[in-house]
C-alpha cells in the first residue's frame, strides 16, 4: 500500500481542501474540480509521475 500525499505543502501547514465535484453551478454546469486552499507561494507537489501546468480561464481562478 502506498502512502497518501496531499499535493500542496504550505509553509504554515494551513492547506485544506473542499470536494464539491459535481455540485451544481450557474447555467446548468457542474463543478469539475476539487478546491485546494493554501497561502500564496505554497509548493505544489507531484503525487505521481507527470507534469503540472498552470491553467487560466474565466471560471478557473488559479488552476493547475
C-alpha positions as CSV (number, residue, x, y, z in Angstrom):
1,X,0.0,0.0,0.0
2,X,1.4,3.4,-0.9
3,X,1.2,6.5,1.4
4,X,-1.2,9.3,0.6
5,X,0.3,12.6,-0.4
6,X,-1.5,15.9,-0.1
7,X,-0.5,17.8,-3.3
8,X,0.3,21.1,-1.6
9,X,2.9,21.9,1.1
10,X,2.1,25.1,2.8
11,X,4.8,26.6,5.0
12,X,2.3,27.3,7.7
13,X,0.6,23.9,7.4
14,X,-2.6,25.8,6.7
15,X,-3.6,24.0,3.4
16,X,-7.0,22.4,3.1
17,X,-9.4,21.2,0.5
18,X,-13.1,21.0,-0.2
19,X,-14.6,18.5,-2.6
20,X,-17.7,19.8,-4.3
21,X,-17.1,17.9,-7.6
22,X,-20.3,17.6,-9.5
23,X,-22.1,20.3,-7.4
24,X,-24.5,22.5,-9.4
25,X,-23.2,25.7,-10.9
26,X,-24.9,28.5,-12.9
27,X,-26.0,27.9,-16.5
28,X,-26.7,24.2,-15.8
29,X,-23.0,23.4,-15.4
30,X,-21.5,21.2,-12.7
31,X,-18.3,21.8,-10.7
32,X,-15.4,19.8,-12.4
33,X,-12.7,20.1,-9.8
34,X,-11.6,19.9,-6.2
35,X,-10.7,23.2,-4.5
36,X,-7.4,23.4,-2.5
37,X,-6.8,26.4,-0.4
38,X,-3.3,27.4,0.7
39,X,-1.3,30.6,1.2
40,X,0.2,32.1,-2.0
41,X,3.6,30.7,-2.7
42,X,2.9,27.2,-1.3
43,X,4.7,24.4,-3.1
44,X,2.6,22.1,-5.4
45,X,3.8,18.5,-5.0
46,X,3.7,15.7,-7.6
47,X,1.6,12.8,-6.4
48,X,2.6,10.7,-9.5
49,X,5.0,11.0,-12.5
50,X,4.0,13.7,-14.9
51,X,3.8,17.5,-15.2
52,X,1.7,20.2,-13.6
53,X,0.9,23.2,-15.7
54,X,-0.9,26.4,-14.7
55,X,-4.3,27.0,-16.5
56,X,-6.4,30.0,-16.6
57,X,-9.9,30.9,-17.7
58,X,-12.9,33.0,-16.7
59,X,-14.1,30.2,-14.3
60,X,-10.8,28.7,-13.2
61,X,-9.3,31.0,-10.6
62,X,-5.7,29.9,-10.0
63,X,-5.8,26.5,-11.6
64,X,-3.2,23.7,-12.1
